[in-house]
Amino acid sequence: MIKGKKKKSTAITQQNLEESREEILAKGKKFRYPFQYAKHRLVIITILISIVALTTFCIIGWVQLYKAQNTSDVMYRFTKAFGVPVAKIDGVSVRYSDYLMLYRSSIKSIEHQQGALDNSDDSNRLRDYYKRRALDSAEEYSYATAKLEELGKSVSESEIDAIIKEHKTIDGETRSDEAFSGIVRTNFGLDMNEYRRMIKLSLAKRNYSAEIDTKANQLVEAITKDLKTSKDLKAIAKKYENNEIMELESLTELVDASNLDSGRASTAFGLKEVGDVSEKFLSKNGDGYYFVKLTAREGNRVQYDSVWIRFTEFDKRINQIRSDNKVEEFITVDSGAEVEEESQSSDEKPAK
């Protein structure tokens, strides 16, 4: 009898199912673990590349801002996005974006009126002058904003809205929001959020100055008391003529009610009768209080006497801070040569 070879059983049992599964898993591990290793390595490489790219980006940004002092639109957007500082004043951080906003809007206004600046010495001196002004203003605004907040106060949206409403009225015509935005963009290169920011900063300085100036507030109280018994503003002003913070001005001609004079003409126009005297009001350019007496009116043109009580305390504090070397600037800005300019205060409206 011939013995045949014993055939392997092909019957499906629980045992050979387990064996098959183990065999398949063992083969799969050859591909699984190398793939996991590659994926882990890819994550590490990606993180390292991101760190290097971010570091490089920050270094380039730092060089452009603090060394090259790049004032381009790209760098301005960079400073707004990352909130980098340009200086510190008495421990208060000053936003680089505020400095650039003030500087760029000044240059834009000049170029809109006189044409683009070139690379001449005169143009460079002009740039230096407005850089210095912008940095000084940014420092003062930041300080005033921080100190006003310490007093538990701030600039309200309604205050900003009121200023914008006045600015929108040009030559007796109120511009639409769209038209006014275009005017602001053309004159200053700002969008409306930036324009509101600029107004907010100037109002913070004005409001804080009013809060801390005891000397001005005491004189205002004295004049207010005198006005209860007399409307002779000139006589009252003469009583305090030796006070260095007070100044009397009498117009000899009629001016338009929309005259740019820190709100005096518009306030005089709002008085009912010739001879009436206004209550105290804050100057729109933030330099003090005014009292106004309407002396003549023809149509929308008025003539007035005014008493100006100057703010001095804020400037004294800022000067003391600078004398005490409590201002740290992270860029070097030359003072620039003095230039002839028409002062543009915060109450002036954008040109048409």
Buried (B, 14 or more C-beta within 10 A) or exposed (E): EEEEEEEEEEEEEEEEEEEEEEEEEEEEEEEEEEEEEEEEEEEEEEEEEEEEEEEEEEEEBEEBBBEEBBBEEEBBEBBBEEEBBBBBBBEBBBBBBBBBBBBBBBBBBBEBEEEEBEEEEEBBBBBBBBBBBBBBBBBBBBBBBBBBEEEEEBBEEEBBEEBBEBBBBBEEEEBEEEBBBEBBBBBBBBEEEBBBBBBBBBBBBBBBBBBBBEBBBEBBEBBBEBBEEEEBBEEBBEEBEEBEBBBBBEBEEBBBBBBBBBBBBBBBBBBEEBEEBBEBBBBBBBBBBBBBBBBEBEEEBBBBBBBBBBBBBBBEBBEEBBEEEBBEBBBEBEEBEEEEEEEBBBBBBBEE
